[in-house]
Structures are given as C-alpha cells and as structure tokens.
Amino acid sequence: MPSLNLLVIAEPTGSYLSLLSELGPDVTYEVTKEIARAEELAPSSDIILTGVGASGVTVKAAIDKAGKLQWLHSLSAGVDHLMATRLRQSDIPVTNAKGAYSQSLGEYCLAAMLYFAKDLNRMRKSQTSGKWDVFDIDMLEGKTLGILGYGDIGKAAARRAKAFDMKIIALRRRPDRSAADETADEIWGMDRKLELMAVSDYLLLAMPATPDTKGIVAEPELRAMKSDGVIINLGRGNAIDEKSLIVALQEKWIRGAALDVFEVEPLPDNHVFYNLDNILVSAHTADHTKTWTEDSMRIFLTNFARYTKGEPLLNLVDKGVGY
C-alpha cells in the first residue's frame, strides 16, 4: 500500500485517538483542532477524519485547502455541517458513524417513555420531601409509539418498544425502503404526519438535520397531539420549533417532552427548559456510553481497512438527501 497522509481534526487529548496506532506504518497522521495547522496540513492530506472537538469552521477551512482529498470520515452521525461545504457537489466519498449510537439512543427512548409512564419525577419529589404519595401509573403496553424518521435510531427504539407490546407506527420519506421491516406495525409516508401526531401516545423524532427537517414539528403538529402525549427528540434540535414547544408545555397542550438535542447547545443559563416540571432534559448525552468514542472509531478503522483493499466503504452519505 502506498503511504497515506491522514489529517485528524479533533481535540488531541481524546483517549480514543490511541486507536490510530492500529493504522500501521504506512499512514502518517497528525491530530489538530487549530485552524491554521489544519489548513497547513490539508493540501497534502489523502484522508480527513473529523472527531470530537472538531469545529465546523476548522473542518470547512481544511476541506477548502484539501486539493488531493480522496475520502472524509466523520466520527459523528450528523453530517449537515459537511454538506454545507464543497464536498456535497464533489465526487469525494463521505462516510459517518451511522449505527454507532443507535442502540444507546434506543434505550434512552424507552427510559424517557418509562419516566413519564411511571411519573418518576413525582416519585422522586415525594421521596425527597418524605411524602408517602400513592398514585396511579401508566403502562406502555398497548400504547402507540410514533416514529418520525425510521432510520437506525428509530428502528432501535421500535425493537425495544415492541418488547413492551407497544404499537409502532413509523413515518419516513420512502416507506418502500422498509417494505421488509418486521418490527413496525405500520409505515406511512410524510403526507400523514399530522395523523401520526394525533394517534401517538409517544412521538419520537429521530431525523437527520436537513433543510426539509428544520421545524418539522411546530405549532400545528403540537396542537394535533394528544393532551397526554409525550414528544421525544433524539435527532436534531432544530427539528422542533422550540418557541411553540415551550408554549405547548406551559399551557399543557401535551403531557411532556424528553429532549436530548436543542436549537442552541449548550442551553443558555436559566433557559426556561430548566424550570419546567413536565420536561426531561439531557445535555446531548443520551448516546454517551463509556465506550462511545471508541465504538465510533472502530467504524472508521473498519472502513480504513476496506479503503486500502479497494472495497466499498460502509456508511456512505447520500449527498442527494444530505445524510
């Protein structure tokens, strides 16, 4: 194999980067998060790997300078920032970490539903106040989980929800691609979005960030939901119009929300979400298992081995749709 130059744009202190030693002696690499150094290394780079701590500004600057770039891999699943560069119109393959985080996010979806079904917030408040509080709880059995975006995350959540005897209705742009799916009870097209909102006891958003998904849930969708419905967002923060969601939660149009992603991250201090009692907030950490960075890196190493053998790359981004 001819020697290859790899530019890794990431925070250099990440322990997962030790796995780069497995690339072998024919690969020269350097890890940097500094824009000036990335621009200096980019012209000679055959491959770019973007990791934890890679700013969009630095990544774009490196891509613009990388005249001999043959492949770019992202250690995150979201690639919307990459689709805003020249890569989208180029023939340079882009791959991502699709699948690395799906199982943990599927578990989180179940945790969020159980949080509301069992009213764990009330239980905890009663416990800390020393109150013997007897109340009725809900079952997940027989409830409907609607899934907006039936990719790896949606399917991981569906499999787990099915074990609780929930009904699964999924929405996706191309329902025909799930014709062989055996988990969802029904798979609808996007033209039935409001209908999905109306029948779902729990509504999971697991969509990538594209121009079409921005604000896909706003006031009309929230008003269409059941008054005891719960919305869960594990995809991208801008999929929900947060101003409408705040009103919906304050005025109790819906029972609650579980959010791991937000329009602005980190959430500003004293944001209203911190003070609402019908919301579960996590700091974009629902997929942060103890090995999440290593798991993602393993996907890159597998792809690197395929690249050097001339085999098709896994997790190729469809630039036409942006994910």
Buried (B, 14 or more C-beta within 10 A) or exposed (E): EEEBBBBBBBBEEBEBBEBBEEBEEEBBBBBBBEBEBBBBBBBEBBBBBBBBBBBEEBBBBBBEBBEEBBBBBBBBBBBBBBBEBEBBEEEBBBBBBBBBBBBBBBBBBBBBBBBBBBBBBBBEEBEEEEEEEEEEEBEBEEBBBBBBBBBBBBBBBBBBBBEBEBBBBBBBBEBEEBEEBEBBBBBBEBEBBEBBBBBBBBBBBBBBBBEEBBBBBBBEBBBBBBEEBBBBBBBBBBBBBBEBBBBBBEEEBBBBBBBBBBBEEEBEEEBEBEEBEBBBBBEBEBBBBEEBBBBBBBBBBEBBEBBBEEEEBBBEBEBEEBB
